[in-house]
Amino acid sequence: MALFKSSNPTLQEKSFRDTVLEGLSTGQAMTMNGTMNKLGILFLLMLGSTLFSWNQVYQGSDPMPMMMIGVFGGLALALVMMFKKGWGAYIAPAYAILEGLFVGSISAIYNMQLKGLPMQAVALTLLVVLVMFLIYRYKIIRVTGKLRTIVTIATIAIGAFYLIQWIAFSIFGSALGFSLTNSATPLSIGFSILVTGLAAFNLLLDFDTVEKGIESQAPKYMEWYCAFGLLVTIVWLYLEILRLLSKLQRN
């Protein structure tokens, strides 16, 4: 039976396979406190760049360059991180800063259209993260192999759909399934609720993966890697909540 499974590509079994027991042999194993502290550092860095890009948009700067730098720069660093986990202390903070450029820019755009929406999305995201952590902590929903399989397949399907939609928009100038992902129809709202729920369930898998990494004495540098993986899921959750709230307010 695989020890580590998560639909988050940064927190897969193969990410830990070569590091299991390394922390025990070196005397420097990852801990939950260490992982959460590093997640806090990444949040602060992302917050700083988020505020910077937000202010730039409100000062009249074009948000697209910052969004593109954030998306493609972050993607490049995420790919490097998956192969060079030991570089996490350098890559994860850089990723958080780039992610903040994207999050701040798109949040400012939403705020111009619907005043106060990003703050609502932030509050709701933090609430969902807390609730999912408590659900995991007290085993209200147990992370079983079946649950992992369902969440993983659904996440891959959603990711593939978003990718196809983005490619179609880039080539043809029109988004495939736009009415499903961006309109304020009941069907589109239902779709957003489904995807938001999927992002929330990914947190359960991520928490379980982190816990098993600690139990298996993964090395200290994996704290940065796991914090990075959690940040990826939380940002995804925030973006889905932001989209959902915008639909509800326009409905």
C-alpha positions in Angstrom: 0.0 0.0 0.0 1.4 3.4 -0.9 2.2 5.6 2.0 1.8 8.9 0.2 -1.0 9.8 -2.1 -2.5 13.1 -2.9 -4.2 14.6 -5.9 -1.9 17.6 -5.4 1.0 16.8 -7.9 3.5 18.4 -5.5 2.5 16.0 -2.7 2.6 12.7 -4.4 4.2 9.4 -3.2 7.1 9.8 -5.5 7.9 13.1 -3.9 8.7 11.4 -0.6 9.9 8.0 -1.8 13.6 8.8 -1.8 13.5 10.8 1.4 11.7 8.3 3.7 13.9 7.6 6.8 16.5 10.2 5.6 15.5 12.5 8.4 16.0 9.7 10.9 19.5 8.9 9.7 20.5 12.6 9.8 18.7 13.5 13.0 16.9 16.3 11.2 13.4 15.1 10.5 10.4 17.2 9.5 7.8 18.2 12.1 4.3 19.6 12.0 5.3 22.8 13.8 8.2 23.3 11.4 5.9 22.8 8.4 3.3 25.2 9.7 5.9 27.8 10.5 7.2 27.6 7.0 3.7 27.8 5.6 3.3 31.0 7.6 6.5 32.4 6.1 5.2 31.7 2.6 1.9 33.3 3.4 3.6 36.5 4.6 5.8 36.6 1.4 2.8 36.1 -0.8 0.8 38.7 1.1 3.6 41.2 0.5 3.7 40.7 -3.3 -0.1 40.5 -3.3 -0.4 44.0 -1.8 2.3 45.3 -4.2 0.5 44.0 -7.3 -2.9 45.2 -5.9 -1.5 48.7 -5.5 0.0 48.7 -8.9 -3.3 47.8 -10.5 -5.0 50.6 -8.6 -2.3 53.0 -9.7 -3.2 52.3 -13.3 -0.7 49.6 -14.2 -1.7 46.9 -16.7 -2.4 43.8 -14.5 -1.7 41.3 -17.4 2.2 41.4 -17.2 2.1 40.7 -13.4 -0.5 38.0 -13.9 1.6 36.3 -16.6 4.8 36.5 -14.6 3.0 35.1 -11.6 1.4 32.2 -13.6 4.3 31.1 -15.8 7.0 32.0 -13.4 5.2 30.1 -10.6 4.6 27.1 -12.9 8.3 27.0 -13.8 9.4 27.1 -10.2 6.8 24.4 -9.3 8.2 22.1 -11.9 11.8 22.7 -10.6 10.6 22.1 -7.0 9.1 18.7 -7.9 12.5 17.5 -9.0 14.7 19.5 -6.6 13.0 19.2 -3.3 16.2 20.0 -1.4 16.1 23.5 -2.9 12.8 24.2 -1.2 14.2 26.9 1.2 14.9 29.0 -1.9 12.3 27.9 -4.4 9.2 28.0 -2.1 9.7 31.6 -1.0 10.3 32.7 -4.7 7.1 30.8 -5.7 5.1 32.5 -3.0 6.2 35.9 -4.2 5.4 35.1 -7.8 2.0 33.7 -6.8 1.3 36.9 -4.9 1.7 38.9 -8.1 -1.0 36.8 -9.7 -3.3 36.7 -6.7 -3.0 40.5 -6.1 -3.7 41.4 -9.7 -6.7 39.2 -10.2 -8.1 40.2 -6.8 -7.8 43.9 -7.7 -9.7 43.2 -10.9 -12.5 41.5 -9.0 -12.6 44.2 -6.4 -13.0 46.9 -9.1 -16.0 45.0 -10.3 -17.5 44.0 -7.0 -16.2 46.0 -4.1 -15.1 44.0 -1.1 -15.3 40.6 -2.8 -11.7 39.6 -2.3 -11.9 40.2 1.5 -15.0 38.0 1.7 -13.1 35.3 -0.3 -10.1 35.5 2.0 -12.2 35.2 5.1 -14.2 32.3 3.7 -11.0 30.5 2.5 -9.4 30.7 5.9 -12.7 29.4 7.4 -12.7 26.5 5.0 -9.1 25.6 5.7 -9.8 25.6 9.5 -12.9 23.5 9.1 -11.1 21.0 6.8 -8.2 20.8 9.3 -10.6 20.1 12.2 -12.4 17.5 10.1 -9.1 15.8 9.4 -7.8 16.2 12.9 -10.9 14.6 14.5 -11.3 12.0 11.8 -14.8 13.1 10.9 -13.9 12.2 7.3 -11.2 9.6 7.1 -8.7 9.7 4.2 -9.1 6.3 2.7 -7.8 4.8 -0.6 -11.2 5.2 -2.2 -11.5 8.8 -1.2 -8.0 9.5 -2.6 -8.9 7.9 -5.9 -12.1 9.8 -6.3 -10.6 13.2 -5.4 -7.5 12.5 -7.6 -9.5 11.6 -10.7 -11.9 14.5 -10.2 -9.0 16.9 -9.8 -7.2 15.7 -12.9 -10.4 16.0 -14.9 -11.0 19.6 -13.7 -7.3 20.5 -14.4 -7.6 19.0 -17.9 -10.8 21.0 -18.6 -9.2 24.3 -17.4 -6.2 23.6 -19.6 -8.3 22.9 -22.7 -10.3 26.0 -22.0 -7.2 28.1 -21.7 -5.7 26.7 -24.9 -9.0 27.3 -26.8 -9.0 30.9 -25.5 -5.4 31.4 -26.5 -5.9 30.1 -30.1 -9.5 31.1 -30.9 -10.1 34.0 -28.6 -13.1 32.4 -27.0 -13.2 30.2 -24.0 -14.6 26.7 -24.4 -17.4 26.2 -21.8 -17.4 29.9 -20.8 -21.0 29.8 -19.7 -20.1 26.9 -17.4 -17.2 28.5 -15.7 -17.8 32.2 -15.8 -21.5 33.0 -16.2 -23.9 33.5 -13.3 -26.4 30.8 -14.3 -27.5 28.2 -11.8 -25.5 25.5 -13.7 -22.4 27.6 -13.6 -22.9 28.3 -9.8 -23.3 24.6 -9.2 -20.1 23.9 -11.1 -18.2 26.4 -9.0 -19.6 24.9 -5.8 -18.5 21.4 -7.0 -14.9 22.6 -7.8 -14.7 24.6 -4.6 -15.6 21.5 -2.7 -13.1 19.5 -4.6 -10.3 22.0 -3.7 -11.4 21.7 0.0 -11.2 17.9 -0.1 -7.7 18.2 -1.6 -6.7 19.8 1.7 -7.7 16.6 3.6 -5.4 14.6 1.3 -2.6 17.2 1.8 -2.9 17.1 5.6 -2.7 13.3 5.5 0.3 13.3 3.2 2.1 15.8 5.5 1.3 13.6 8.6 2.6 10.5 7.0 5.8 12.3 6.0 6.3 13.2 9.6 5.6 9.7 10.8 8.1 8.3 8.2 10.9 10.7 9.4 11.2 12.6 6.1 14.1 15.1 6.2 13.8 18.6 7.5 13.9 20.2 4.0 10.6 18.5 3.2 8.9 21.0 5.5 9.4 23.7 2.8 8.2 21.3 0.2 5.0 20.4 2.1 4.4 24.0 3.0 4.7 24.8 -0.7 2.2 22.0 -1.6 -0.3 23.3 0.9 0.0 26.8 -0.4 -0.8 25.6 -3.9 -4.0 24.0 -2.7 -5.0 27.0 -0.6 -4.5 29.5 -3.4 -6.6 27.3 -5.7 -9.3 27.2 -3.1 -9.2 31.0 -2.8 -9.5 31.5 -6.5 -12.5 29.1 -6.7 -14.2 30.8 -3.8 -13.6 34.2 -5.4 -15.1 33.0 -8.6 -18.1 31.5 -6.8 -18.8 34.6 -4.8 -18.7 36.8 -7.9 -21.3 34.6 -9.6 -23.5 34.7 -6.5 -23.4 38.5 -6.4 -24.1 38.8 -10.2 -26.9 36.4 -10.1 
